[in-house]
Amino acid sequence: MHTFQPKHTKLNSDEKEKILNKFNMALSQFPKISKKDPALPEGCETGDVVKIDRQGEVAEIYYRVVI
């Protein structure tokens, strides 16, 4: 992994449900990320949710659904 690349973490099913409920969104409404993206952790399949943790002056967390 490149040093400037943000950390990508696959969420388990409980975490996925909490995020869907927190944002009151359907899985189809989340931003998408390709299953072929080299930043994805091993074992990501279509429909999984990935947490992207960007560090820096303004730390931000993003969520993407794997397509």
N, CA, C and O atoms as CSV, one atom per row, in Angstrom:
chain,resi,resn,atom,element,x,y,z
A,1,MET,N,N,0.843,-1.177,0.000
A,1,MET,CA,C,0.000,0.000,0.000
A,1,MET,C,C,0.887,1.240,0.000
A,1,MET,O,O,1.887,1.296,0.716
A,2,HIS,N,N,0.526,2.204,-0.783
A,2,HIS,CA,C,1.257,3.463,-0.873
A,2,HIS,C,C,1.088,4.245,0.434
A,2,HIS,O,O,0.034,4.167,1.066
A,3,THR,N,N,2.106,4.990,0.839
A,3,THR,CA,C,2.048,5.701,2.124
A,3,THR,C,C,0.988,6.788,2.153
A,3,THR,O,O,0.479,7.110,3.226
A,4,PHE,N,N,0.642,7.358,1.017
A,4,PHE,CA,C,-0.378,8.408,0.986
A,4,PHE,C,C,-1.783,7.863,0.730
A,4,PHE,O,O,-2.752,8.622,0.732
A,5,GLN,N,N,-1.894,6.589,0.515
A,5,GLN,CA,C,-3.189,5.975,0.247
A,5,GLN,C,C,-3.978,5.847,1.554
A,5,GLN,O,O,-3.433,5.354,2.542
A,6,PRO,N,N,-5.244,6.275,1.588
A,6,PRO,CA,C,-6.033,6.132,2.808
A,6,PRO,C,C,-6.322,4.663,3.112
A,6,PRO,O,O,-6.349,3.818,2.217
A,7,LYS,N,N,-6.535,4.383,4.389
A,7,LYS,CA,C,-6.798,3.015,4.826
A,7,LYS,C,C,-8.214,2.605,4.415
A,7,LYS,O,O,-9.177,3.330,4.664
A,8,HIS,N,N,-8.327,1.437,3.785
A,8,HIS,CA,C,-9.611,0.871,3.369
A,8,HIS,C,C,-9.896,-0.351,4.245
A,8,HIS,O,O,-9.061,-1.248,4.357
A,9,THR,N,N,-11.078,-0.380,4.863
A,9,THR,CA,C,-11.457,-1.479,5.745
A,9,THR,C,C,-12.830,-2.004,5.351
A,9,THR,O,O,-13.779,-1.231,5.217
A,10,LYS,N,N,-12.937,-3.307,5.165
A,10,LYS,CA,C,-14.223,-3.933,4.851
A,10,LYS,C,C,-15.031,-4.045,6.144
A,10,LYS,O,O,-14.518,-4.520,7.157
A,11,LEU,N,N,-16.287,-3.612,6.114
A,11,LEU,CA,C,-17.151,-3.690,7.282
A,11,LEU,C,C,-17.829,-5.054,7.351
A,11,LEU,O,O,-18.176,-5.638,6.325
A,12,ASN,N,N,-18.014,-5.554,8.573
A,12,ASN,CA,C,-18.760,-6.807,8.725
A,12,ASN,C,C,-20.262,-6.493,8.639
A,12,ASN,O,O,-20.637,-5.324,8.547
A,13,SER,N,N,-21.101,-7.492,8.666
A,13,SER,CA,C,-22.539,-7.295,8.436
A,13,SER,C,C,-23.187,-6.422,9.509
A,13,SER,O,O,-24.084,-5.639,9.196
A,14,ASP,N,N,-22.752,-6.539,10.778
A,14,ASP,CA,C,-23.321,-5.697,11.836
A,14,ASP,C,C,-22.950,-4.232,11.641
A,14,ASP,O,O,-23.796,-3.349,11.784
A,15,GLU,N,N,-21.686,-3.973,11.313
A,15,GLU,CA,C,-21.238,-2.610,11.066
A,15,GLU,C,C,-21.957,-2.015,9.855
A,15,GLU,O,O,-22.325,-0.841,9.847
A,16,LYS,N,N,-22.146,-2.845,8.843
A,16,LYS,CA,C,-22.834,-2.418,7.624
A,16,LYS,C,C,-24.266,-1.975,7.943
A,16,LYS,O,O,-24.714,-0.934,7.463
A,17,GLU,N,N,-24.974,-2.755,8.744
A,17,GLU,CA,C,-26.349,-2.420,9.137
A,17,GLU,C,C,-26.393,-1.125,9.939
A,17,GLU,O,O,-27.288,-0.305,9.736
A,18,LYS,N,N,-25.436,-0.930,10.851
A,18,LYS,CA,C,-25.390,0.291,11.660
A,18,LYS,C,C,-25.200,1.523,10.786
A,18,LYS,O,O,-25.838,2.550,11.014
A,19,ILE,N,N,-24.327,1.426,9.785
A,19,ILE,CA,C,-24.080,2.549,8.884
A,19,ILE,C,C,-25.326,2.845,8.043
A,19,ILE,O,O,-25.694,4.006,7.866
A,20,LEU,N,N,-25.967,1.806,7.530
A,20,LEU,CA,C,-27.184,2.005,6.738
A,20,LEU,C,C,-28.260,2.689,7.571
A,20,LEU,O,O,-28.950,3.584,7.084
A,21,ASN,N,N,-28.405,2.267,8.835
A,21,ASN,CA,C,-29.403,2.870,9.723
A,21,ASN,C,C,-29.005,4.288,10.129
A,21,ASN,O,O,-29.857,5.173,10.211
A,22,LYS,N,N,-27.728,4.504,10.381
A,22,LYS,CA,C,-27.249,5.822,10.799
A,22,LYS,C,C,-27.555,6.884,9.754
A,22,LYS,O,O,-28.018,7.976,10.085
A,23,PHE,N,N,-27.296,6.562,8.492
A,23,PHE,CA,C,-27.511,7.522,7.417
A,23,PHE,C,C,-28.894,7.399,6.785
A,23,PHE,O,O,-29.249,8.189,5.910
A,24,ASN,N,N,-29.679,6.406,7.225
A,24,ASN,CA,C,-31.028,6.174,6.717
A,24,ASN,C,C,-31.023,6.119,5.188
A,24,ASN,O,O,-31.793,6.802,4.512
A,25,MET,N,N,-30.126,5.280,4.674
A,25,MET,CA,C,-29.957,5.146,3.225
A,25,MET,C,C,-30.013,3.681,2.829
A,25,MET,O,O,-29.703,2.790,3.620
A,26,ALA,N,N,-30.413,3.456,1.591
A,26,ALA,CA,C,-30.339,2.112,1.018
A,26,ALA,C,C,-28.933,1.908,0.475
A,26,ALA,O,O,-28.235,2.874,0.168
A,27,LEU,N,N,-28.521,0.670,0.358
A,27,LEU,CA,C,-27.192,0.347,-0.146
A,27,LEU,C,C,-26.965,0.939,-1.542
A,27,LEU,O,O,-25.850,1.340,-1.874
A,28,SER,N,N,-28.008,0.991,-2.345
A,28,SER,CA,C,-27.901,1.515,-3.708
A,28,SER,C,C,-27.645,3.024,-3.743
A,28,SER,O,O,-27.249,3.554,-4.781
A,29,GLN,N,N,-27.865,3.716,-2.635
A,29,GLN,CA,C,-27.671,5.162,-2.578
A,29,GLN,C,C,-26.246,5.558,-2.192
A,29,GLN,O,O,-25.876,6.724,-2.326
A,30,PHE,N,N,-25.449,4.615,-1.721
A,30,PHE,CA,C,-24.084,4.914,-1.314
A,30,PHE,C,C,-23.202,5.132,-2.538
A,30,PHE,O,O,-23.467,4.569,-3.600
A,31,PRO,N,N,-22.157,5.941,-2.398
A,31,PRO,CA,C,-21.181,6.064,-3.490
A,31,PRO,C,C,-20.561,4.701,-3.774
A,31,PRO,O,O,-20.491,3.850,-2.887
A,32,LYS,N,N,-20.121,4.499,-4.987
A,32,LYS,CA,C,-19.635,3.185,-5.422
A,32,LYS,C,C,-18.110,3.154,-5.537
A,32,LYS,O,O,-17.460,4.185,-5.706
A,33,ILE,N,N,-17.561,1.943,-5.442
A,33,ILE,CA,C,-16.149,1.698,-5.698
A,33,ILE,C,C,-16.055,0.367,-6.438
A,33,ILE,O,O,-16.764,-0.583,-6.106
A,34,SER,N,N,-15.202,0.300,-7.418
A,34,SER,CA,C,-15.070,-0.903,-8.233
A,34,SER,C,C,-14.401,-2.031,-7.458
A,34,SER,O,O,-13.495,-1.805,-6.656
A,35,LYS,N,N,-14.864,-3.245,-7.715
A,35,LYS,CA,C,-14.263,-4.433,-7.109
A,35,LYS,C,C,-12.822,-4.611,-7.575
A,35,LYS,O,O,-12.035,-5.296,-6.922
A,36,LYS,N,N,-12.476,-3.994,-8.703
A,36,LYS,CA,C,-11.128,-4.107,-9.254
A,36,LYS,C,C,-10.179,-3.046,-8.704
A,36,LYS,O,O,-9.001,-3.033,-9.064
A,37,ASP,N,N,-10.666,-2.160,-7.842
A,37,ASP,CA,C,-9.818,-1.100,-7.285
A,37,ASP,C,C,-8.692,-1.733,-6.469
A,37,ASP,O,O,-8.964,-2.530,-5.571
A,38,PRO,N,N,-7.441,-1.398,-6.761
A,38,PRO,CA,C,-6.316,-2.027,-6.054
A,38,PRO,C,C,-6.220,-1.661,-4.572
A,38,PRO,O,O,-5.501,-2.323,-3.824
A,39,ALA,N,N,-6.927,-0.627,-4.141
A,39,ALA,CA,C,-6.872,-0.219,-2.735
A,39,ALA,C,C,-7.751,-1.089,-1.841
A,39,ALA,O,O,-7.589,-1.079,-0.620
A,40,LEU,N,N,-8.673,-1.838,-2.429
A,40,LEU,CA,C,-9.590,-2.647,-1.627
A,40,LEU,C,C,-8.863,-3.780,-0.912
A,40,LEU,O,O,-7.929,-4.367,-1.458
A,41,PRO,N,N,-9.297,-4.087,0.320
A,41,PRO,CA,C,-8.703,-5.224,1.018
A,41,PRO,C,C,-9.101,-6.546,0.348
A,41,PRO,O,O,-10.081,-6.612,-0.394
A,42,GLU,N,N,-8.327,-7.581,0.625
A,42,GLU,CA,C,-8.610,-8.916,0.069
A,42,GLU,C,C,-9.994,-9.391,0.497
A,42,GLU,O,O,-10.420,-9.143,1.625
A,43,GLY,N,N,-10.686,-10.067,-0.397
A,43,GLY,CA,C,-11.952,-10.699,-0.072
A,43,GLY,C,C,-13.175,-9.820,-0.228
A,43,GLY,O,O,-14.266,-10.234,0.162
A,44,CYS,N,N,-13.043,-8.633,-0.779
A,44,CYS,CA,C,-14.198,-7.765,-0.981
A,44,CYS,C,C,-15.016,-8.266,-2.164
A,44,CYS,O,O,-14.477,-8.562,-3.231
A,45,GLU,N,N,-16.306,-8.355,-1.960
A,45,GLU,CA,C,-17.224,-8.814,-2.991
A,45,GLU,C,C,-18.278,-7.745,-3.249
A,45,GLU,O,O,-18.419,-6.804,-2.469
A,46,THR,N,N,-19.010,-7.891,-4.336
A,46,THR,CA,C,-20.089,-6.963,-4.673
A,46,THR,C,C,-21.095,-6.901,-3.522
A,46,THR,O,O,-21.532,-7.932,-3.011
A,47,GLY,N,N,-21.453,-5.684,-3.123
A,47,GLY,CA,C,-22.410,-5.484,-2.035
A,47,GLY,C,C,-21.768,-5.204,-0.698
A,47,GLY,O,O,-22.453,-4.786,0.236
A,48,ASP,N,N,-20.449,-5.425,-0.576
A,48,ASP,CA,C,-19.751,-5.111,0.670
A,48,ASP,C,C,-19.617,-3.602,0.821
A,48,ASP,O,O,-19.604,-2.873,-0.171
A,49,VAL,N,N,-19.518,-3.134,2.059
A,49,VAL,CA,C,-19.293,-1.717,2.329
A,49,VAL,C,C,-17.880,-1.561,2.852
A,49,VAL,O,O,-17.433,-2.312,3.718
A,50,VAL,N,N,-17.179,-0.563,2.305
A,50,VAL,CA,C,-15.792,-0.303,2.679
A,50,VAL,C,C,-15.713,1.065,3.349
A,50,VAL,O,O,-16.267,2.049,2.861
A,51,LYS,N,N,-15.017,1.100,4.467
A,51,LYS,CA,C,-14.772,2.349,5.188
A,51,LYS,C,C,-13.412,2.883,4.743
A,51,LYS,O,O,-12.413,2.167,4.799
A,52,ILE,N,N,-13.374,4.136,4.302
A,52,ILE,CA,C,-12.133,4.760,3.852
A,52,ILE,C,C,-11.780,5.848,4.851
A,52,ILE,O,O,-12.509,6.827,5.007
A,53,ASP,N,N,-10.646,5.662,5.529
A,53,ASP,CA,C,-10.221,6.551,6.603
A,53,ASP,C,C,-9.067,7.417,6.117
A,53,ASP,O,O,-7.932,6.953,6.007
A,54,ARG,N,N,-9.365,8.666,5.831
A,54,ARG,CA,C,-8.342,9.598,5.342
A,54,ARG,C,C,-7.767,10.379,6.504
A,54,ARG,O,O,-8.506,10.987,7.279
A,55,GLN,N,N,-6.453,10.364,6.627
A,55,GLN,CA,C,-5.755,11.076,7.694
A,55,GLN,C,C,-5.211,12.395,7.153
A,55,GLN,O,O,-5.102,12.583,5.941
A,56,GLY,N,N,-4.880,13.281,8.041
A,56,GLY,CA,C,-4.305,14.559,7.643
A,56,GLY,C,C,-4.792,15.651,8.568
A,56,GLY,O,O,-5.230,15.382,9.687
A,57,GLU,N,N,-4.716,16.880,8.101
A,57,GLU,CA,C,-5.164,17.996,8.914
A,57,GLU,C,C,-6.645,17.868,9.265
A,57,GLU,O,O,-7.061,18.157,10.387
A,58,VAL,N,N,-7.420,17.434,8.293
A,58,VAL,CA,C,-8.848,17.206,8.517
A,58,VAL,C,C,-9.111,15.723,8.280
A,58,VAL,O,O,-9.278,15.290,7.140
A,59,ALA,N,N,-9.146,14.951,9.359
A,59,ALA,CA,C,-9.393,13.512,9.231
A,59,ALA,C,C,-10.855,13.300,8.826
A,59,ALA,O,O,-11.766,13.856,9.439
A,60,GLU,N,N,-11.060,12.497,7.800
A,60,GLU,CA,C,-12.398,12.248,7.283
A,60,GLU,C,C,-12.615,10.763,7.062
A,60,GLU,O,O,-11.682,10.023,6.750
A,61,ILE,N,N,-13.860,10.340,7.228
A,61,ILE,CA,C,-14.227,8.948,6.982
A,61,ILE,C,C,-15.295,8.931,5.891
A,61,ILE,O,O,-16.274,9.675,5.940
A,62,TYR,N,N,-15.076,8.060,4.904
A,62,TYR,CA,C,-16.003,7.893,3.797
A,62,TYR,C,C,-16.422,6.435,3.723
A,62,TYR,O,O,-15.698,5.550,4.178
A,63,TYR,N,N,-17.594,6.189,3.149
A,63,TYR,CA,C,-18.070,4.828,2.949
A,63,TYR,C,C,-18.389,4.648,1.474
A,63,TYR,O,O,-18.915,5.552,0.825
A,64,ARG,N,N,-18.066,3.472,0.955
A,64,ARG,CA,C,-18.345,3.125,-0.444
A,64,ARG,C,C,-18.877,1.700,-0.485
A,64,ARG,O,O,-18.489,0.852,0.318
A,65,VAL,N,N,-19.769,1.454,-1.432
A,65,VAL,CA,C,-20.264,0.100,-1.661
A,65,VAL,C,C,-19.533,-0.467,-2.858
A,65,VAL,O,O,-19.349,0.212,-3.867
A,66,VAL,N,N,-19.118,-1.714,-2.740
A,66,VAL,CA,C,-18.357,-2.385,-3.793
A,66,VAL,C,C,-19.314,-2.849,-4.884
A,66,VAL,O,O,-20.329,-3.490,-4.613
A,67,ILE,N,N,-18.963,-2.505,-6.140
A,67,ILE,CA,C,-19.781,-2.959,-7.278
A,67,ILE,C,C,-18.932,-3.806,-8.204
A,67,ILE,O,O,-19.424,-4.290,-9.223
